[in-house]
Amino acid sequence: MKISVNQSLLSKVLNVVSKAVSSRTTIPILKGILLKTVPEGLKLSASDLDISIEKTVPVTVLEEGSVVVPASLFTDIVKMLPNGEIEISCDPSMNVTIKCLTSEYSIVGQSPEEFPSIGEISAKETYEFDKNAFKEMISRTSFAASIDESKGIIVGILMELDEGAMNMVALDGFRMAVARSSVASLDRKRIIINARILSEINKILMDIPDADTVKLTLDEKRGVVDISDTKIIIRLLEGEFIRYRDILPKEHKVRVTANRKELVDAIERASVMARKGKNNLIVLSVADDRLTITSRSEEGTVREELFIQLEGDEIRIGFNAKFILDALKAVDDEEILLDMNTSVSPCLIRPVEGDAYEYLILPVRISAN
């Protein structure tokens, strides 16, 4: 194999493809990126078996061929080279030479025959989404999924596709995030995708600014996400997701309308003390159109106060500060609603109008004092 490619272009492509390389794998070939000449130029592929990424870059092909290069080393080399034409060649023994101006590297590659076959899926359904709406829904939910692989299905995000609507749902046992969006008419479908994978897809979407749409093609066990000239093959999670609609409160006794940014700022200041204590605990006390936020540790106390609109009863309730901040920072509304019932029942954060998102947060039990 022998090719010539622009350094800046190749570096950008490597930044996308390398997101599928696992640093934790015990399989040596999965620590590499497959380079393969194709009629369109050079196809780069990486996989950790749960997510695979393919991206094609235009190059000058001087000699056809393929090789697997060590992902981390190859990416670092390309990034450090000056912006110009890079010549990459590989001999029959899989020794790879990289030349650019006065720089020359020689690295050891691996046989492409050992690289896992990513293959094509037998398409059953295809859906198309607005890229920005898709990105926003991932950002609004992915942080709430469990990161504990032993928790099973809740490491994933539920995607509900229905006629004219798409919902994403994530939960970890302490909080739940629901995001909703209007879409073109779709066939009904429920799939679950690992939140880690969707977060990586979100990063890739940010690296492809010229794309307007995201295409998702599904079969029984896998999905293919197509964005511009990038193809992402993902493994779907199998199992039954929690019936989240049964968890969402249907009524409230207390409703607080608050300025979102003022609330974020106040909680962040209070959480400086909360992080020194147990459970990252802050206490919200609502009375007379004022919300008081307090926290204490062995090192001191803090008190924050802001004006709100109150409907219903007074309440005093404790939360993990991080859980509230994660939800509030995932949206950009000027005002938000906090719906509550008792000091031991969940709080529901939602928009003043519509139902674009809902965040359910379990309280932390606090003393009566």
Secondary structure, 3 states (H helix, E strand, C coil): CEEEEEHHHHHHHHHHHHHHCCCCCCCHHHHEEEEEEECCEEEEEEECCCEEEEEEECCEEEECCEEEEEHHHHHHHHHHCCCCEEEEEECCCCEEEEEECCEEEEEECECHHHCCCCCCCCCCEEEEEEHHHHHHHHHHHHHHCCCCHHHHHHHEEEEEEECCEEEEEEECCCEEEEEEEECCCCCCEEEEEEHHHHHHHHHHHHCCCCCCEEEEEECCCEEEEEECCEEEEEEECCCCCCCHHHCCCCCCCEEEEEEHHHHHHHHHHHHHHHCCCCCCEEEEEEECCEEEEEEEECCEEEEEEEECEEEECCEEEEEEHHHHHHHHHCCCCCEEEEEECCCCCCEEEEECCCCCEEEEECCECCCCC
